[in-house]
């Protein structure tokens, strides 16, 4: 079943602005970020985007790519152009679990797409919550955010 993609950047922007007002370390103006060589100072310029992933060409993959391209990256750029959005596929580590754990611990902001209620994304949400990491939850209309996560 397909559905029309209706981005709501104003909602994400509002959530990001609220996160920005909380105690976030100051931005660092060092050299441009290279995901393959993440310098210590660059971690504060990373926004990790956890998304349901699937094989190329599938509806899930098309959804993830559309949210990233049309919602997440434009919203982050509007709020803070120095932040770089990174997905698990862009992490330098061959051990994806290690790379994700490192991003959760050290990046400035996490965005989790709860569409399709993928277990990997719910796992990342739990890790972020346990570490008190700033987190923004988004989802497509067909998959409402679970009520126990609604206040995050």
VEXZAMI-996301 format. One record per atom (N, C-alpha, C): residue number from 1; residue in three letters; x, y, z. Coordinates in steps of 0.05 Angstrom, whole numbers, plus 32768, in hexadecimal, padded with zeros to 4 digits. Atoms other than C-alpha are relative to their C-alpha. Layout:
BEGIN
NUM, ALA, X, Y, Z
...
This chain:
BEGIN
1, UNK, 8011, 7FE9, 8000
1, UNK, 8000, 8000, 8000
1, UNK, 8012, 8019, 8000
2, UNK, 7FF0, 7FE8, 8000
2, UNK, 801E, 8043, 7FED
2, UNK, 7FF0, 8017, 800B
3, UNK, 800D, 7FE8, 7FF5
3, UNK, 800F, 8086, 800B
3, UNK, 800F, 8019, 7FF7
4, UNK, 7FF4, 7FE7, 8009
4, UNK, 801D, 80CE, 7FFA
4, UNK, 8012, 800B, 8016
5, UNK, 7FEE, 7FF5, 7FED
5, UNK, 8059, 80EC, 801D
5, UNK, 7FF9, 801E, 8004
6, UNK, 8008, 7FE5, 7FF9
6, UNK, 8044, 812C, 8041
6, UNK, 8013, 800A, 8016
7, UNK, 7FED, 7FF6, 7FEC
7, UNK, 8080, 814C, 8064
7, UNK, 7FF4, 8016, 8011
8, UNK, 8009, 7FEB, 7FED
8, UNK, 8072, 8177, 80A1
8, UNK, 8019, 800D, 800D
9, UNK, 7FE7, 7FF5, 7FF5
9, UNK, 80B3, 819D, 80A9
9, UNK, 7FFB, 8014, 8017
10, UNK, 8005, 7FED, 7FEB
10, UNK, 8093, 81D1, 80D6
10, UNK, 7FFF, 7FF2, 801B
11, UNK, 8001, 800F, 7FE7
11, UNK, 8086, 819C, 810C
11, UNK, 801C, 7FF8, 8008
12, UNK, 7FE5, 8008, 7FF9
12, UNK, 80CD, 8182, 8108
12, UNK, 8011, 8019, 8008
13, UNK, 7FF2, 7FE8, 7FFA
13, UNK, 80E8, 81C9, 8108
13, UNK, 7FFA, 8009, 801D
14, UNK, 8008, 7FF8, 7FE5
14, UNK, 80C0, 81D9, 8147
14, UNK, 800E, 7FEE, 8015
15, UNK, 7FF3, 8012, 7FED
15, UNK, 80DB, 819B, 816A
15, UNK, 801E, 8005, 8001
16, UNK, 7FE3, 7FFB, 8000
16, UNK, 8122, 81AB, 8155
16, UNK, 8006, 801B, 800E
17, UNK, 7FFC, 7FE6, 7FF2
17, UNK, 811B, 81F3, 816D
17, UNK, 7FFE, 7FFC, 801E
18, UNK, 8002, 8005, 7FE3
18, UNK, 8104, 81D9, 81B1
18, UNK, 8019, 7FF2, 800A
19, UNK, 7FE8, 800E, 7FF8
19, UNK, 8140, 81AA, 81B4
19, UNK, 8017, 8014, 8001
20, UNK, 7FEB, 7FEC, 8001
20, UNK, 816D, 81E5, 81A1
20, UNK, 8000, 8011, 8019
21, UNK, 8002, 7FEF, 7FE9
21, UNK, 8154, 820C, 81DD
21, UNK, 800A, 7FF2, 8019
22, UNK, 7FF6, 800F, 7FE9
22, UNK, 8168, 81D4, 820D
22, UNK, 801E, 8003, 8000
23, UNK, 7FE4, 7FFC, 7FFC
23, UNK, 81AF, 81D1, 8226
23, UNK, 8010, 7FEF, 7FEB
24, UNK, 7FF1, 800C, 8015
24, UNK, 81D4, 81C0, 81E5
24, UNK, 801B, 800E, 7FFF
25, UNK, 7FE5, 7FF4, 8001
25, UNK, 8220, 81CB, 81E2
25, UNK, 8002, 8013, 7FE8
26, UNK, 7FFD, 7FEC, 8016
26, UNK, 8236, 8206, 81B6
26, UNK, 800B, 7FF3, 7FE7
27, UNK, 7FF6, 8009, 8019
27, UNK, 8244, 81FB, 816D
27, UNK, 801D, 8005, 7FFE
28, UNK, 7FE4, 7FFD, 8005
28, UNK, 828B, 81F2, 8157
28, UNK, 8005, 8006, 7FE3
29, UNK, 7FFB, 7FF7, 801C
29, UNK, 82A5, 8214, 8119
29, UNK, 801A, 7FF5, 7FF5
30, UNK, 7FE7, 800C, 800B
30, UNK, 82DB, 81E3, 8104
30, UNK, 7FFC, 7FF9, 7FE3
31, UNK, 8001, 8007, 801C
31, UNK, 82E8, 81C6, 80C0
31, UNK, 7FE7, 7FEF, 7FF9
32, UNK, 8018, 800F, 8007
32, UNK, 82B0, 81A5, 8098
32, UNK, 8002, 7FE2, 8009
33, UNK, 8001, 801B, 7FF5
33, UNK, 829A, 8161, 80B2
33, UNK, 8003, 7FEB, 7FEA
34, UNK, 7FFD, 8017, 8011
34, UNK, 82B1, 8122, 8090
34, UNK, 7FF7, 7FE8, 8011
35, UNK, 800B, 8016, 7FF0
35, UNK, 8287, 80E6, 80A8
35, UNK, 8015, 7FEA, 8003
36, UNK, 7FEB, 8015, 7FFF
36, UNK, 82C1, 80B7, 8098
36, UNK, 8016, 8006, 8014
37, UNK, 7FEB, 7FF8, 7FEE
37, UNK, 82EE, 80DE, 80C7
37, UNK, 7FF5, 8014, 8014
38, UNK, 800E, 7FEE, 7FED
38, UNK, 82C4, 80FA, 8100
38, UNK, 8013, 8009, 8016
39, UNK, 7FEF, 7FF4, 7FEC
39, UNK, 82EE, 8129, 8129
39, UNK, 7FF0, 8004, 8019
40, UNK, 800E, 7FFC, 7FE7
40, UNK, 82DE, 8132, 8172
40, UNK, 7FEE, 8018, 8000
41, UNK, 800F, 7FE7, 8000
41, UNK, 82C6, 8179, 8168
41, UNK, 7FE8, 7FFE, 7FED
42, UNK, 8016, 8001, 8014
42, UNK, 8299, 8164, 812E
42, UNK, 7FE7, 7FF1, 800A
43, UNK, 8017, 800F, 7FF6
43, UNK, 826C, 8137, 8157
43, UNK, 7FE8, 8012, 8006
44, UNK, 8015, 7FED, 7FFA
44, UNK, 8245, 8174, 816D
44, UNK, 7FF2, 800B, 7FE8
45, UNK, 800C, 7FF7, 8019
45, UNK, 8235, 8182, 8124
45, UNK, 7FF2, 7FE9, 7FF2
46, UNK, 800E, 8016, 800C
46, UNK, 8216, 813E, 8117
46, UNK, 7FE3, 7FFD, 800B
47, UNK, 801B, 8008, 7FFA
47, UNK, 81CC, 812E, 8116
47, UNK, 7FFC, 7FE4, 7FF5
48, UNK, 8003, 801B, 8009
48, UNK, 81C1, 80E3, 8113
48, UNK, 7FE3, 7FFA, 7FFB
49, UNK, 801C, 8006, 8009
49, UNK, 8182, 80CD, 80ED
49, UNK, 7FFD, 7FE2, 7FFF
50, UNK, 8006, 801C, 7FFF
50, UNK, 8169, 8088, 80FF
50, UNK, 7FE6, 7FFB, 7FF1
51, UNK, 8017, 8004, 8012
51, UNK, 813A, 806D, 80CB
51, UNK, 7FFD, 7FE3, 7FF9
52, UNK, 8003, 801B, 800A
52, UNK, 811B, 802C, 80B4
52, UNK, 800E, 7FFD, 7FE5
53, UNK, 7FF2, 8005, 8019
53, UNK, 8148, 8010, 807E
53, UNK, 7FF7, 7FE6, 7FF4
54, UNK, 8008, 8018, 800E
54, UNK, 8139, 7FDC, 804B
54, UNK, 800F, 7FFF, 7FE6
55, UNK, 7FF2, 8002, 801A
55, UNK, 8151, 7FC5, 8007
55, UNK, 7FF8, 8017, 7FEE
56, UNK, 8006, 7FEB, 8013
56, UNK, 8156, 7FFA, 7FD1
56, UNK, 7FE7, 7FF9, 7FEF
57, UNK, 8018, 8004, 8011
57, UNK, 8115, 8004, 7FAA
57, UNK, 7FE7, 7FF9, 800F
58, UNK, 8018, 8007, 7FF1
58, UNK, 80E6, 7FED, 7FE2
58, UNK, 7FF2, 8019, 8009
59, UNK, 800F, 7FE9, 7FF6
59, UNK, 80AF, 801A, 7FFD
59, UNK, 800C, 800B, 8019
60, UNK, 7FF4, 7FF6, 7FE8
60, UNK, 80D2, 801E, 8040
60, UNK, 8019, 8011, 7FFA
61, UNK, 7FE8, 7FF2, 8007
61, UNK, 8113, 8034, 8020
61, UNK, 7FF9, 801B, 7FF3
62, UNK, 8008, 7FE7, 800D
62, UNK, 80F0, 8067, 7FF4
62, UNK, 7FF5, 8014, 8014
63, UNK, 800A, 7FEF, 7FEA
63, UNK, 80CD, 8082, 8032
63, UNK, 8017, 800D, 800F
64, UNK, 7FE9, 7FF7, 7FF1
64, UNK, 810E, 8088, 8058
64, UNK, 8010, 8016, 7FF1
65, UNK, 7FF1, 7FED, 8010
65, UNK, 8131, 80AB, 801F
65, UNK, 7FF0, 801A, 7FFC
66, UNK, 8011, 7FE8, 8003
66, UNK, 80F6, 80DB, 8015
66, UNK, 8000, 8011, 8019
67, UNK, 8000, 7FF1, 7FE6
67, UNK, 80F3, 80EE, 805F
67, UNK, 801B, 800E, 8003
68, UNK, 7FE6, 7FF4, 7FFD
68, UNK, 813E, 80FA, 805F
68, UNK, 8004, 8018, 7FED
69, UNK, 7FFC, 7FEB, 8014
69, UNK, 813F, 8123, 801F
69, UNK, 7FED, 8018, 8003
70, UNK, 8014, 7FEB, 8001
70, UNK, 80FF, 814B, 8027
70, UNK, 7FF7, 800B, 801B
71, UNK, 8008, 7FF7, 7FE5
71, UNK, 80F5, 8151, 8072
71, UNK, 8018, 8005, 8013
72, UNK, 7FEB, 7FFE, 7FEC
72, UNK, 8131, 8143, 809E
72, UNK, 8016, 8013, 7FF9
73, UNK, 7FEA, 7FEE, 8007
73, UNK, 816A, 8163, 8079
73, UNK, 7FF8, 801D, 7FFC
74, UNK, 8008, 7FE3, 8002
74, UNK, 8144, 81A3, 8066
74, UNK, 7FF9, 800C, 801B
75, UNK, 8007, 7FF5, 7FE6
75, UNK, 812A, 81AB, 80AD
75, UNK, 8019, 8005, 8011
76, UNK, 7FE7, 7FFC, 7FF1
76, UNK, 816F, 81A1, 80CC
76, UNK, 800F, 8018, 7FF5
77, UNK, 7FF1, 7FEA, 800C
77, UNK, 818E, 81D1, 809A
77, UNK, 7FF3, 801B, 8007
78, UNK, 800D, 7FE7, 7FF9
78, UNK, 8159, 8206, 80AB
78, UNK, 8005, 8007, 801D
79, UNK, 7FFC, 7FFB, 7FE4
79, UNK, 8164, 81FF, 80F6
79, UNK, 801E, 8006, 8006
80, UNK, 7FE4, 7FFC, 7FFB
80, UNK, 81B0, 81F9, 80F5
80, UNK, 8010, 7FF5, 7FE8
81, UNK, 7FF2, 8008, 8019
81, UNK, 81D7, 81F8, 80B3
81, UNK, 801B, 7FF2, 8006
82, UNK, 7FE6, 800D, 7FFB
82, UNK, 8216, 81DF, 80D7
82, UNK, 7FFC, 7FE3, 8007
83, UNK, 8005, 801D, 7FFA
83, UNK, 81F5, 819C, 80EA
83, UNK, 8000, 7FF0, 7FE6
84, UNK, 8000, 8013, 8016
84, UNK, 8201, 8161, 80BC
84, UNK, 7FF0, 7FE8, 8008
85, UNK, 8011, 8017, 7FFB
85, UNK, 81CC, 812B, 80B8
85, UNK, 800F, 7FE7, 7FF6
86, UNK, 7FF3, 8018, 8007
86, UNK, 81EA, 80E5, 80B8
86, UNK, 7FED, 7FE8, 8006
87, UNK, 800F, 8019, 7FFC
87, UNK, 81C8, 80A1, 80AF
87, UNK, 8013, 7FE9, 8007
88, UNK, 7FEF, 8017, 7FF9
88, UNK, 81E1, 805D, 80C5
88, UNK, 8010, 7FF7, 7FE7
89, UNK, 7FF2, 8008, 8019
89, UNK, 81F4, 804F, 807C
89, UNK, 8019, 8011, 7FFB
90, UNK, 7FE9, 7FEE, 8005
90, UNK, 8225, 8089, 807E
90, UNK, 8015, 7FFE, 8016
91, UNK, 7FED, 8002, 7FEA
91, UNK, 8249, 8074, 80BD
91, UNK, 801A, 7FF2, 7FF7
92, UNK, 7FE7, 800C, 8009
92, UNK, 8293, 8062, 80B5
92, UNK, 8005, 7FE4, 800A
93, UNK, 7FFA, 801A, 7FF4
93, UNK, 8290, 8024, 80E1
93, UNK, 7FF4, 7FE9, 7FF0
94, UNK, 800B, 8018, 800C
94, UNK, 8288, 7FDF, 80C3
94, UNK, 7FED, 7FF3, 8013
95, UNK, 8013, 800A, 7FEB
95, UNK, 8266, 7FCC, 8104
95, UNK, 7FEB, 8015, 8005
96, UNK, 8014, 7FEB, 7FFF
96, UNK, 8227, 7FF3, 80FB
96, UNK, 7FF5, 8005, 801C
97, UNK, 800A, 7FFC, 7FE5
97, UNK, 8210, 7FE7, 8142
97, UNK, 8013, 8011, 8011
98, UNK, 7FEC, 7FF0, 7FF2
98, UNK, 8251, 8005, 815D
98, UNK, 7FFE, 801D, 7FF6
99, UNK, 8002, 7FE5, 800B
99, UNK, 824A, 8041, 812E
99, UNK, 7FE7, 800E, 800A
100, UNK, 8018, 7FF4, 7FF6
100, UNK, 8202, 804D, 8143
100, UNK, 8002, 8007, 801D
101, UNK, 7FFC, 7FFA, 7FE3
101, UNK, 8213, 8048, 818D
101, UNK, 8012, 8018, 8004
102, UNK, 7FEF, 7FE9, 7FFE
102, UNK, 824B, 807A, 8183
102, UNK, 7FF2, 801A, 7FF9
103, UNK, 8010, 7FE9, 8008
103, UNK, 821D, 80AA, 815F
103, UNK, 7FED, 8008, 8016
104, UNK, 8014, 7FFA, 7FEB
104, UNK, 81E9, 80A5, 8196
104, UNK, 800E, 800D, 8018
105, UNK, 7FF1, 7FF5, 7FE9
105, UNK, 821D, 80B3, 81CC
105, UNK, 800A, 801D, 7FFB
106, UNK, 7FF1, 7FE8, 8004
106, UNK, 823F, 80ED, 81AA
106, UNK, 7FF4, 8015, 7FEE
107, UNK, 800A, 7FEC, 8012
107, UNK, 8215, 8110, 8175
107, UNK, 7FEF, 8014, 800F
108, UNK, 800F, 7FEA, 7FF4
108, UNK, 81EF, 8150, 8183
108, UNK, 7FE2, 7FFA, 8002
109, UNK, 801D, 8004, 8002
109, UNK, 81A9, 8139, 816F
109, UNK, 7FFA, 7FE6, 7FF2
110, UNK, 800A, 8019, 800D
110, UNK, 8184, 80FA, 815C
110, UNK, 7FE4, 8005, 7FF5
111, UNK, 801B, 8000, 800C
111, UNK, 8148, 80F5, 812D
111, UNK, 7FFA, 7FE4, 7FFA
112, UNK, 8008, 801B, 8005
112, UNK, 8123, 80B4, 812B
112, UNK, 7FE5, 7FFF, 7FF1
113, UNK, 8018, 8003, 8010
113, UNK, 80F0, 80A2, 80F6
113, UNK, 7FF3, 7FE6, 8008
114, UNK, 800E, 8017, 7FF6
114, UNK, 80BE, 8073, 8116
114, UNK, 7FEC, 7FF4, 7FEC
115, UNK, 8011, 800C, 8014
115, UNK, 809A, 8064, 80D5
115, UNK, 8006, 7FE3, 7FFD
116, UNK, 7FFF, 801E, 8003
116, UNK, 808C, 801A, 80CB
116, UNK, 8007, 7FF2, 801B
117, UNK, 7FF9, 800B, 7FE6
117, UNK, 809F, 8011, 8115
117, UNK, 8016, 7FEB, 7FFF
118, UNK, 7FE9, 8012, 8002
118, UNK, 80E1, 7FF0, 8104
118, UNK, 800E, 7FFC, 801B
119, UNK, 7FF3, 8005, 7FE6
119, UNK, 8103, 7FCF, 8140
119, UNK, 801B, 800E, 8003
120, UNK, 7FE6, 7FF3, 7FFE
120, UNK, 8147, 7FEC, 812F
120, UNK, 7FFD, 801E, 8009
121, UNK, 8004, 7FE4, 7FF9
121, UNK, 812C, 8033, 8135
121, UNK, 7FF6, 8002, 801C
122, UNK, 800A, 7FFF, 7FE4
122, UNK, 8106, 8024, 8175
122, UNK, 8017, 7FFA, 8014
123, UNK, 7FE9, 8005, 7FF0
123, UNK, 8147, 8008, 8191
123, UNK, 8011, 8019, 8004
124, UNK, 7FF1, 7FE7, 7FFF
124, UNK, 816B, 8049, 8180
124, UNK, 7FF2, 8014, 8012
125, UNK, 8010, 7FEE, 7FEF
125, UNK, 8133, 8071, 81A1
125, UNK, 8005, 7FF9, 801E
126, UNK, 7FFB, 8008, 7FE4
126, UNK, 813C, 8048, 81E1
126, UNK, 801C, 8007, 800A
127, UNK, 7FE5, 7FF9, 7FF9
127, UNK, 8187, 8052, 81E1
127, UNK, 8003, 801E, 8005
128, UNK, 7FFE, 7FE3, 7FFD
128, UNK, 817F, 809D, 81D7
128, UNK, 7FF2, 8009, 8019
129, UNK, 800F, 7FF8, 7FE8
129, UNK, 814B, 80A3, 820E
129, UNK, 8010, 7FF9, 8019
130, UNK, 7FF0, 8009, 7FE9
130, UNK, 8178, 807C, 823E
130, UNK, 8018, 8012, 8005
131, UNK, 7FE9, 7FEF, 7FFD
131, UNK, 81B1, 80AC, 8231
131, UNK, 7FF9, 801D, 8001
132, UNK, 8008, 7FE4, 7FFE
132, UNK, 8188, 80EB, 8233
132, UNK, 8007, 8011, 7FE7
133, UNK, 7FF8, 7FF2, 8019
133, UNK, 819A, 80FC, 81EB
133, UNK, 7FE9, 800F, 7FF4
134, UNK, 8016, 7FF2, 800E
134, UNK, 8171, 8132, 81C8
134, UNK, 7FF6, 7FF0, 7FE9
135, UNK, 800C, 8012, 8013
135, UNK, 8141, 810C, 819C
135, UNK, 7FE6, 800C, 7FF5
136, UNK, 8018, 7FF8, 800D
136, UNK, 810C, 811F, 8169
136, UNK, 7FF4, 7FE8, 7FF2
137, UNK, 800E, 8016, 800B
137, UNK, 80D9, 80EB, 8155
137, UNK, 7FEE, 8009, 7FE9
138, UNK, 8011, 7FFA, 8016
138, UNK, 80B7, 80EC, 8111
138, UNK, 7FF4, 7FE6, 7FF6
139, UNK, 800C, 8018, 800B
139, UNK, 8089, 80BC, 80ED
139, UNK, 7FED, 8008, 7FEA
140, UNK, 8014, 7FFB, 8014
140, UNK, 805C, 80B6, 80B1
140, UNK, 7FE4, 7FFE, 800E
141, UNK, 801B, 8000, 7FF4
141, UNK, 8011, 80BF, 80BE
141, UNK, 7FF5, 7FE4, 8005
142, UNK, 800A, 801B, 7FFD
142, UNK, 8003, 8074, 80B6
142, UNK, 800A, 7FF2, 8019
143, UNK, 7FF3, 800D, 7FE9
143, UNK, 8030, 8063, 80F1
143, UNK, 8003, 8014, 8016
144, UNK, 7FFD, 7FEC, 7FEA
144, UNK, 8021, 8090, 812C
144, UNK, 8016, 7FF8, 8014
145, UNK, 7FEB, 8005, 7FEB
145, UNK, 8057, 8098, 8160
145, UNK, 7FF2, 7FF3, 8018
146, UNK, 800C, 800E, 7FEA
146, UNK, 8048, 8067, 8198
146, UNK, 7FFC, 8012, 8018
147, UNK, 8008, 7FEE, 7FEA
147, UNK, 8026, 8088, 81D4
147, UNK, 8015, 8002, 8016
148, UNK, 7FEC, 7FFF, 7FEB
148, UNK, 805E, 8075, 8204
148, UNK, 8019, 800F, 7FF8
149, UNK, 7FEA, 7FF0, 800A
149, UNK, 808F, 809B, 81D8
149, UNK, 7FF8, 801D, 7FFA
150, UNK, 800B, 7FE6, 8008
150, UNK, 8063, 80D8, 81CC
150, UNK, 800B, 8018, 800F
151, UNK, 7FF6, 7FE9, 7FF1
151, UNK, 8082, 8103, 8202
151, UNK, 801E, 8004, 7FFD
152, UNK, 7FE3, 7FFD, 8003
152, UNK, 80CA, 80FB, 81EA
152, UNK, 8007, 8018, 7FEF
